[in-house]
Amino acid sequence: MWKLVLGFVLFAALAMFMLKNAGGDVDMGGEKHGIDSHPATAAPTPAPAASK
């Protein structure tokens, strides 16, 4: 049983090491809520008025 736990811990550590070194945006802070958790979006530009 201890071999199974040890294998899982080693696999999880290796996976985290590979994700962090690969440049992935790994955030271990948990869920985030609020305006600061979402990327800023540009304001929509108004459509140009159609000339007749």
Backbone torsions as a table, in degrees:
resi	resn	phi	psi	omega
1	MET	NA	-39.0	-178.7
2	TRP	-67.0	-27.1	178.2
3	LYS	-68.6	-36.8	178.2
4	LEU	-65.1	-44.6	178.8
5	VAL	-64.9	-43.8	178.7
6	LEU	-62.1	-41.8	178.0
7	GLY	-63.0	-40.9	178.5
8	PHE	-64.9	-44.6	-179.5
9	VAL	-63.2	-43.2	179.0
10	LEU	-65.1	-41.8	178.8
11	PHE	-64.3	-42.3	179.5
12	ALA	-65.4	-41.1	178.6
13	ALA	-64.9	-41.6	178.2
14	LEU	-64.8	-41.1	179.3
15	ALA	-64.1	-43.3	179.0
16	MET	-65.6	-40.2	178.2
17	PHE	-61.3	-44.7	-179.4
18	MET	-67.4	-40.0	179.9
19	LEU	-65.8	-41.7	-179.4
20	LYS	-68.9	-38.6	-178.9
21	ASN	-77.2	-22.0	-179.3
22	ALA	-78.4	-5.4	178.4
23	GLY	86.7	9.5	177.7
24	GLY	-67.7	151.3	-179.4
25	ASP	-86.4	80.4	-178.4
26	VAL	-93.0	116.7	180.0
27	ASP	-114.9	111.8	-177.6
28	MET	-92.8	21.4	-176.9
29	GLY	-86.1	-3.6	-178.5
30	GLY	88.5	-169.0	-179.0
31	GLU	-70.4	144.0	177.7
32	LYS	-124.5	136.5	179.4
33	HIS	-127.3	149.6	177.6
34	GLY	117.7	178.6	-174.8
35	ILE	-70.2	-30.5	-177.1
36	ASP	-77.4	-8.6	-178.5
37	SER	-88.1	-13.0	-177.9
38	HIS	-107.3	145.3	177.1
39	PRO	-65.6	147.5	179.9
40	ALA	-68.2	137.5	178.1
41	THR	-110.9	146.7	179.1
42	ALA	-74.0	146.2	178.1
43	ALA	-68.1	138.7	180.0
44	PRO	-65.8	140.2	179.0
45	THR	-85.6	139.3	179.8
46	PRO	-68.4	147.6	178.7
47	ALA	-71.8	139.6	179.4
48	PRO	-66.7	145.5	-179.1
49	ALA	-71.2	136.7	180.0
50	ALA	-79.2	130.5	178.2
51	SER	-93.4	145.5	-179.0
52	LYS	-106.2	NA	NA
